[in-house]
Amino acid sequence: MLPDASSYDVSCMFQGVQGNAVMTDSSTASCTFDAGVPAGNAAIATLIFKDQASSLELTTDANGITLTNTLTIGAGSSGLTCSFAGGCTYSVAGNGIAGAL
């Protein structure tokens, strides 16, 4: 069971990037990232609960965290023929691309 959100400041981290955490109920927290979920090959995220009075920090066990909307590459340019001097446009589309760049 997660701590009572009223007495803790909640934050989250994934791949070293700070996200925006919100307690949605007494047992669920939601973490969002402004530029999308950071790219990474390990699904290890951390929720941090900091007691407002004592500054004591509690962290979650990463085995119980589910990531949704992770980085996926949906499309990209293929079969390109470009000049040596450049002038070639390459596009990549997918969720979380901005956070990976």
Secondary structure, DSSP 4 states (H G I P E B T S, - for coil): -PPPGGGEEEEEEETTEEEEEEEEETTEEEEE-TT-SPP-SS--EEEEEEETTT--EEE--GGG----S--EEEEE--S---BTTB-----EEEETHHHH-
